[in-house]
Amino acid sequence: MKKLICKAEYCWLSYEPENEVARKLYHSFGFTETGDMDGNEIIAILKL
């Protein structure tokens, strides 16, 4: 596997509020909800 160096500090994603499976999965990886929305989707962020 090749290692890539980048300067990213955060990774963010969004998911539909009713998608409980996605919410649990992302939270298990350490994502936290920001309180913001992208349209109808919840935004979550992970500090790298």
C-alpha positions in Angstrom: 0.0 0.0 0.0 1.3 3.4 -0.9 1.4 6.1 1.8 0.3 9.6 0.7 1.2 12.7 2.6 -1.4 15.4 2.8 -2.1 18.4 5.0 -5.8 17.6 5.7 -6.8 18.1 9.3 -10.4 17.0 9.1 -12.6 14.6 7.2 -16.3 15.4 6.9 -19.4 13.6 5.6 -23.1 13.8 5.7 -25.9 11.3 6.1 -29.7 11.2 6.2 -31.1 11.5 9.8 -33.1 8.4 9.5 -30.1 6.3 8.5 -29.3 4.9 12.0 -26.9 2.3 10.7 -24.7 5.0 9.1 -24.9 7.2 12.2 -23.7 4.3 14.4 -21.0 3.3 12.0 -19.6 6.9 11.6 -19.7 7.4 15.4 -17.8 4.2 15.9 -15.0 5.7 13.8 -15.0 8.8 15.9 -17.1 11.2 13.8 -19.0 13.8 15.7 -22.1 15.7 14.5 -21.4 19.4 13.9 -25.0 20.6 14.4 -25.0 21.8 10.8 -27.0 20.4 7.9 -26.2 19.9 4.2 -29.7 20.1 2.8 -31.6 17.4 4.7 -28.5 15.6 5.8 -26.6 15.7 9.1 -22.9 16.8 8.8 -20.3 14.9 10.9 -16.6 15.6 11.2 -13.5 13.7 12.2 -10.3 15.3 13.3 -7.4 13.5 11.6 
